[in-house]
Amino acid sequence: MENRGWKLSLNGSPVRTREFSWDLAFKISLNKNKITSLPNNNADIITANQIRRVGKDVSSIYTTLWAGVDPDNGDPLWYTDGTRKTTTNEVPVFQDIIGHAAPKGFGSFSNTLAYKGFSLDAQFNFQYGNLVYDSWGFITTSDGSFPSLNKNQKQLRRWQNPGDQAELPIYIYGNSNNSNAESSRWYYKGDFVRLRDLTLAYQFPKSILDGLKMDNISFYVKGTNLWTKAFDKNITFDPEQGFNGTNDMQVYIQRTITFGTKIGF
């Protein structure tokens, strides 16, 4: 297996005066993975929804190709081959690589503003170029399967009348048309930007510290994971997942706000 990539770091200070400063930092890492050889004469190795294939990323996703909903009758549709021109309303045998779980790139962007004793620091994280998997989608948006279990509100956007350009197929109790079978339907773009940390602080000036005979007094308020922008409008869970890109009912990372003080003698 071969891994290649590069990392870029940029730092700058657009403004710096006696009382005010503005510092920037940008980091990005790009990686390209490729399998160079496999046992058994380089035969594909398929495990669940991933495939190991020579020349492809080790986290390549291999599944049937979802083609949407037939507007005439609400049937689920899949593509029959890699050209994505012909569809069928029965789950096909054909499968293909639709992307990979590992991101093409990830990094951070930081801003630090300082004015007299005040400072404001904001750090954003981002990644792009990967797919994330809704491993419970076949239950929570099942089009009639598992009728006694809770469902995602997306189920309300199902096909109901001829001509509907619906996101989800017709709802049938028991789902006899197998629309919730494993397919590219359950994969979303993992691109996101997240405000990882935001910190506002105040440092007492030296004149006051000298009078108090102290080395340092500062106060701060810090917010963590305050905001996340996912770039796939259909995703219903946190786009930041582990290496295999699988969401296992995890909710968004919790927002936290903390207050604190630092005192030094």
Helices and strands as residue ranges (DSSP letters): E 2-16, E 20-34, H 39-42, E 45-47, E 50-52, E 60-63, E 66-69, E 76-79, E 87-88, E 96-100, E 105-115, E 118-128, E 131-134, H 137-140, G 153-157, G 184-186, E 187-189, E 192-203, H 206-212, E 216-230, E 246-247, E 256-264
